[in-house]
Amino acid sequence: MQYARHQHKVPPNISQTAIHLMKTGTHSLFETLNHILTLSRPPILFETLRAQMRLAMNEATEGEFIPDEIRDMLQSS
């Protein structure tokens, strides 16, 4: 099962974020964990991302802006 990287507000290094929040004194330990776990999201299944990209490609009004590599990947699967 492959997962795609998910872009979101939490930096990729969660431990670095926790240390920063604790050292700056802006959050208690509980608040830090709550903050990180609330904003963290599980990765998206690659099949789900591919289906969403295929839908976007099929509905695109400017198809020439879709790179050939992406078009080939989506049409081959």
C-alpha positions in Angstrom: 0.0 0.0 0.0 1.6 3.3 -1.1 0.9 6.6 0.5 1.2 10.1 -0.9 2.8 12.9 1.1 0.1 15.2 2.4 0.7 18.9 2.5 -0.7 20.5 5.7 0.1 23.1 8.3 2.2 20.9 10.5 5.9 20.8 9.5 7.1 17.4 8.4 9.2 17.0 11.5 6.7 16.7 14.3 9.3 16.2 17.1 10.9 19.5 16.0 7.6 21.3 16.3 7.0 19.8 19.8 10.4 20.9 21.0 9.9 24.4 19.7 6.4 24.8 21.3 7.8 23.5 24.6 11.0 25.6 24.6 9.2 28.8 23.7 6.8 28.3 26.6 3.8 28.9 24.5 2.3 25.5 25.2 2.3 23.0 28.1 3.1 19.4 27.4 -0.6 18.5 27.1 -1.3 21.5 24.9 1.7 20.6 22.7 0.6 17.0 22.1 -3.0 18.2 21.6 -1.9 20.8 19.1 0.3 18.3 17.1 -2.3 15.5 17.1 -5.1 17.8 16.1 -3.3 19.3 13.2 -1.6 16.0 12.0 -3.4 14.1 9.4 -2.9 10.5 8.2 -1.3 10.1 4.7 -3.6 9.7 1.7 -3.7 6.4 0.0 -1.9 6.7 -3.4 -4.9 5.1 -5.1 -7.2 7.8 -3.7 -4.8 10.6 -4.8 -4.6 9.0 -8.3 -8.4 8.8 -8.6 -8.7 12.5 -7.6 -6.0 13.5 -10.1 -7.6 11.5 -12.8 -10.9 13.2 -12.1 -9.2 16.7 -12.2 -7.5 15.8 -15.5 -10.8 14.6 -17.1 -12.5 17.8 -16.0 -9.7 20.2 -16.9 -10.6 22.9 -19.4 -6.9 23.6 -20.3 -5.6 20.1 -20.9 -2.4 21.3 -22.5 -1.2 22.4 -19.0 -1.2 18.8 -17.8 2.4 17.4 -18.0 2.8 14.4 -20.3 4.4 12.4 -17.5 1.3 12.9 -15.3 -1.1 12.2 -18.1 0.8 8.9 -19.0 0.8 7.8 -15.3 -2.9 8.4 -14.9 -3.9 6.8 -18.2 -1.7 3.7 -17.7 -3.3 2.7 -14.4 
